[in-house]
Amino acid sequence: MAIPRTLATAGAAVVLLGLLAPSAALATKPALLCPAGTSGYYLVDKDEWWANTVAGFEAEGIQVYQSDGTTFTKVFDDFSAAAGFGSAQGLYDFIWYEQWDGMDKNANGYVCMKNRPHTPGNPAFFFNGVDDQSSSKHGDAA
């Protein structure tokens, strides 16, 4: 018995789609990759993002924590209030949640971070950040 022409055409299309699907899947960017190493981006989790941010504040002379390592200093509290965040906790919450969530588009707990040149217009606590699945910036982070 001969196979009807429309059934044969449909079968060929299914086989073709089956062959194309793996190549399309392979073409997507794998998880946990930052732009090329020469770009300056490196993979971080939220704890590393915060640690780098704290180091940036301290490089600018803004001590973040008191000697107990958990209580914010008055200097950081005053800086945060002057920057419009109300308090040290307000700035912490902005960085830890709003800023992070704005970059971590796929919500997998990782972003790609890039240190910016330290200049008068770019304090040491400013960084660039993009999702680990993205090759485009989602805005500068402070």
C-alpha positions as CSV (number, residue, x, y, z in Angstrom):
1,M,0.0,0.0,0.0
2,A,1.4,3.4,-1.0
3,I,1.6,6.2,1.6
4,P,-0.6,9.2,0.7
5,R,1.5,12.2,-0.4
6,T,0.1,14.6,2.4
7,L,1.0,12.0,5.0
8,A,4.5,11.6,3.6
9,T,5.0,15.4,3.5
10,A,3.8,15.7,7.1
11,G,6.1,12.9,8.2
12,A,9.1,14.6,6.5
13,A,8.2,17.8,8.3
14,V,8.1,16.1,11.7
15,V,11.5,14.5,11.0
16,L,12.9,17.9,9.9
17,L,11.6,19.6,13.0
18,G,13.1,16.8,15.1
19,L,16.5,17.4,13.5
20,L,16.3,21.2,14.0
21,A,15.1,21.2,17.6
22,P,18.4,19.9,19.1
23,S,20.4,22.5,17.2
24,A,18.1,25.3,18.4
25,A,18.5,24.1,22.0
26,L,22.3,24.0,21.6
27,A,22.2,27.6,20.3
28,T,20.7,29.0,23.5
29,K,23.2,30.4,26.0
30,P,23.9,27.9,28.8
31,A,23.2,28.9,32.4
32,L,25.8,30.5,34.6
33,L,27.8,32.2,31.9
34,C,29.0,35.8,31.9
35,P,30.1,37.7,28.8
36,A,33.6,36.9,27.5
37,G,36.4,37.1,30.1
38,T,37.8,40.2,28.3
39,S,34.6,42.0,29.2
40,G,35.5,42.1,32.8
41,Y,32.3,40.5,34.0
42,Y,32.5,37.7,36.6
43,L,29.9,35.4,38.1
44,V,28.7,36.3,41.7
45,D,25.9,35.3,44.0
46,K,24.0,37.7,46.2
47,D,26.5,37.4,49.2
48,E,29.4,38.2,46.9
49,W,27.6,41.1,45.4
50,W,27.0,42.5,48.9
51,A,30.6,41.8,50.0
52,N,32.0,43.7,47.0
53,T,29.6,46.5,47.6
54,V,30.7,46.8,51.2
55,A,34.3,46.8,50.1
56,G,33.5,49.6,47.7
57,F,31.9,51.7,50.5
58,E,34.8,51.1,52.7
59,A,37.3,52.0,49.9
60,E,35.4,55.4,49.8
61,G,35.9,55.8,53.6
62,I,32.3,54.8,54.5
63,Q,32.6,52.1,57.2
64,V,29.5,49.9,56.9
65,Y,29.6,47.7,60.0
66,Q,30.5,48.3,63.6
67,S,33.1,45.9,65.1
68,D,30.4,43.2,65.7
69,G,30.1,42.8,61.9
70,T,26.3,43.1,61.9
71,T,25.3,46.5,63.3
72,F,25.5,49.4,60.7
73,T,27.7,52.3,61.6
74,K,26.3,55.9,62.1
75,V,28.5,56.9,59.1
76,F,26.8,54.4,56.9
77,D,23.4,55.3,58.3
78,D,24.0,59.0,57.6
79,F,25.3,58.3,54.1
80,S,22.3,56.2,53.3
81,A,19.9,58.8,54.6
82,A,21.6,61.5,52.6
83,A,21.4,59.3,49.5
84,G,17.6,59.1,49.9
85,F,17.2,55.7,51.4
86,G,16.1,56.8,54.8
87,S,18.6,54.7,56.8
88,A,21.4,52.1,56.5
89,Q,18.7,49.4,56.5
90,G,16.9,51.1,53.7
91,L,20.0,51.1,51.5
92,Y,20.8,47.6,52.5
93,D,17.3,46.5,51.5
94,F,17.5,48.3,48.2
95,I,20.8,46.6,47.3
96,W,19.8,43.2,48.6
97,Y,16.3,43.0,47.1
98,E,15.3,45.6,44.6
99,Q,18.6,46.1,42.9
100,W,19.4,42.4,42.9
101,D,16.0,41.3,41.7
102,G,16.3,43.8,38.8
103,M,19.4,42.1,37.6
104,D,18.7,38.5,38.4
105,K,16.1,38.2,35.6
106,N,16.0,34.4,35.7
107,A,15.9,34.3,39.5
108,N,18.6,31.6,39.7
109,G,20.7,33.5,42.4
110,Y,23.6,34.5,40.1
111,V,24.5,37.7,38.1
112,C,27.5,38.8,36.3
113,M,29.3,41.7,38.0
114,K,31.8,44.1,36.5
115,N,33.9,46.7,38.4
116,R,33.8,50.1,37.0
117,P,36.8,52.5,36.7
118,H,37.2,54.3,40.0
119,T,36.9,58.0,39.1
120,P,35.2,61.0,40.8
121,G,32.0,60.1,38.9
122,N,32.2,56.4,39.7
123,P,32.8,55.7,43.3
124,A,34.2,52.3,44.3
125,F,30.7,51.1,45.3
126,F,29.3,51.5,41.8
127,F,29.3,48.3,39.6
128,N,27.7,47.0,36.5
129,G,25.6,44.0,36.7
130,V,23.8,41.7,34.2
131,D,21.9,38.5,34.5
132,D,24.0,35.4,33.9
133,Q,21.8,34.6,30.9
134,S,22.1,38.1,29.3
135,S,24.6,39.8,27.2
136,S,23.0,43.3,27.7
137,K,23.3,45.5,30.8
138,H,20.2,46.0,33.0
139,G,21.5,49.3,34.3
140,D,24.3,50.4,36.5
141,A,24.2,49.4,40.1
142,A,25.1,51.5,43.1
